Amino acid sequence: MENRPTRRTTLLLGLSLAAVPAAGLAASRYASPAGAAELPARVKATGLDDPAKKEIAMEIVCSAENSSLDWKAQYKYIEDIKDGRGYTAGIIGFCSGTGDMLDLVELYSSRKPGNVLEKYLPALRKVNGSDSHKGLDPNFTRDWKTAAKDSAFQNCQNDERDRVYFNPAVKQGKSDGIGTLGQFCYYDAIVMHGDGGDPTSFGGIRKRALSHAKPPSQGGNETTYLNAFLDARVWAMKQEEAHSDTSRVDTAQRVWLKKGNLALNTPLDWKVYGDPYHIS
């Protein structure tokens, strides 16, 4: 993976957004709306949670995060992309400095005690909130790639992706009355910015959008609202240098919105950081 703009603006190192209190930054990274972690099994998949649409979502996000459509090849991915979040790894970019990597390894250890990553839990707790590798080097990356061959660890990555990012995005999107494309816009925003309430996290982005347009659940026009949401998203991205390239919105999500593809139907063509992608 190239060192391209990625991941959440909830920096815990004070590298940017110095005006935001540190406590607010930390809260924005870990908080999830009450009840948003799980989608009830009885609810029929009618949007991004439809298996075919979810697969499309994984591929689109992977194009931005890993310059590839092959998201299943990313279980083993790990590197420090020098964005202040320590190691970034796995299918959704779990970070050693932002807590979600720690949660993932704790889940893996609860399901499979004695796994190759369990010994790093003390170090992951200590480096959380920093870009430090202390206690992780020199073998953590090697052991991560070993763990990635284990289907149990792959399932843990899938489950944490859904719990922390995918399910909250879909649930909030359906509550707001937006369709598959809108739910994807929410998902991509939560992946990059975290699901919190400060101005540059998902909650803040959505609040900014709501100040300009009403979602369909409140009688608003879906396209008008999604344009307001994407405007707010671009504003948030530009608050941090690592996210200043807004092509994942400008030459992807905005393109589909302008075409009226609210159902995120294929074929899809888009560009991220200048690279073209296609899903038939």
ChimeraX attribute file (.defattr): number of C-alpha atoms within 10 A of each C-alpha:
attribute: neighborCount
match mode: 1-to-1
recipient: residues
	/A:1	13
	/A:2	8
	/A:3	13
	/A:4	16
	/A:5	21
	/A:6	21
	/A:7	25
	/A:8	27
	/A:9	27
	/A:10	31
	/A:11	26
	/A:12	22
	/A:13	15
	/A:14	15
	/A:15	13
	/A:16	15
	/A:17	16
	/A:18	10
	/A:19	7
	/A:20	14
	/A:21	12
	/A:22	16
	/A:23	9
	/A:24	15
	/A:25	24
	/A:26	18
	/A:27	16
	/A:28	26
	/A:29	26
	/A:30	15
	/A:31	13
	/A:32	19
	/A:33	13
	/A:34	8
	/A:35	10
	/A:36	18
	/A:37	18
	/A:38	15
	/A:39	18
	/A:40	11
	/A:41	7
	/A:42	6
	/A:43	7
	/A:44	10
	/A:45	13
	/A:46	12
	/A:47	23
	/A:48	28
	/A:49	21
	/A:50	13
	/A:51	12
	/A:52	10
	/A:53	21
	/A:54	16
	/A:55	13
	/A:56	20
	/A:57	25
	/A:58	19
	/A:59	22
	/A:60	29
	/A:61	23
	/A:62	21
	/A:63	22
	/A:64	22
	/A:65	26
	/A:66	24
	/A:67	20
	/A:68	17
	/A:69	21
	/A:70	14
	/A:71	21
	/A:72	13
	/A:73	14
	/A:74	22
	/A:75	24
	/A:76	19
	/A:77	18
	/A:78	21
	/A:79	15
	/A:80	17
	/A:81	17
	/A:82	12
	/A:83	20
	/A:84	21
	/A:85	26
	/A:86	22
	/A:87	24
	/A:88	23
	/A:89	22
	/A:90	25
	/A:91	24
	/A:92	25
	/A:93	26
	/A:94	25
	/A:95	27
	/A:96	29
	/A:97	26
	/A:98	27
	/A:99	20
	/A:100	20
	/A:101	24
	/A:102	22
	/A:103	18
	/A:104	20
	/A:105	23
	/A:106	19
	/A:107	18
	/A:108	23
	/A:109	19
	/A:110	12
	/A:111	13
	/A:112	13
	/A:113	12
	/A:114	11
	/A:115	16
	/A:116	18
	/A:117	20
	/A:118	17
	/A:119	15
	/A:120	18
	/A:121	17
	/A:122	12
	/A:123	17
	/A:124	25
	/A:125	15
	/A:126	15
	/A:127	21
	/A:128	21
	/A:129	21
	/A:130	18
	/A:131	21
	/A:132	19
	/A:133	19
	/A:134	11
	/A:135	16
	/A:136	19
	/A:137	12
	/A:138	10
	/A:139	10
	/A:140	18
	/A:141	19
	/A:142	13
	/A:143	15
	/A:144	20
	/A:145	18
	/A:146	14
	/A:147	19
	/A:148	19
	/A:149	12
	/A:150	12
	/A:151	11
	/A:152	14
	/A:153	24
	/A:154	19
	/A:155	14
	/A:156	19
	/A:157	24
	/A:158	17
	/A:159	16
	/A:160	20
	/A:161	20
	/A:162	17
	/A:163	17
	/A:164	22
	/A:165	24
	/A:166	29
	/A:167	23
	/A:168	25
	/A:169	29
	/A:170	28
	/A:171	23
	/A:172	16
	/A:173	24
	/A:174	19
	/A:175	12
	/A:176	20
	/A:177	18
	/A:178	25
	/A:179	20
	/A:180	24
	/A:181	24
	/A:182	30
	/A:183	30
	/A:184	29
	/A:185	21
	/A:186	29
	/A:187	26
	/A:188	26
	/A:189	29
	/A:190	24
	/A:191	24
	/A:192	23
	/A:193	28
	/A:194	29
	/A:195	30
	/A:196	24
	/A:197	21
	/A:198	22
	/A:199	22
	/A:200	31
	/A:201	27
	/A:202	29
	/A:203	22
	/A:204	20
	/A:205	29
	/A:206	22
	/A:207	16
	/A:208	20
	/A:209	21
	/A:210	16
	/A:211	10
	/A:212	14
	/A:213	20
	/A:214	18
	/A:215	22
	/A:216	19
	/A:217	14
	/A:218	10
	/A:219	11
	/A:220	14
	/A:221	15
	/A:222	21
	/A:223	19
	/A:224	15
	/A:225	22
	/A:226	28
	/A:227	19
	/A:228	22
	/A:229	26
	/A:230	23
	/A:231	19
	/A:232	22
	/A:233	26
	/A:234	22
	/A:235	17
	/A:236	23
	/A:237	26
	/A:238	15
	/A:239	15
	/A:240	19
	/A:241	13
	/A:242	19
	/A:243	21
	/A:244	15
	/A:245	18
	/A:246	18
	/A:247	19
	/A:248	23
	/A:249	22
	/A:250	17
	/A:251	17
	/A:252	19
	/A:253	24
	/A:254	19
	/A:255	16
	/A:256	20
	/A:257	20
	/A:258	11
	/A:259	8
	/A:260	12
	/A:261	17
	/A:262	18
	/A:263	18
	/A:264	22
	/A:265	14
	/A:266	12
	/A:267	8
	/A:268	16
	/A:269	14
	/A:270	22
	/A:271	20
	/A:272	21
	/A:273	15
	/A:274	10
	/A:275	12
	/A:276	13
	/A:277	17
	/A:278	13
	/A:279	13
	/A:280	7
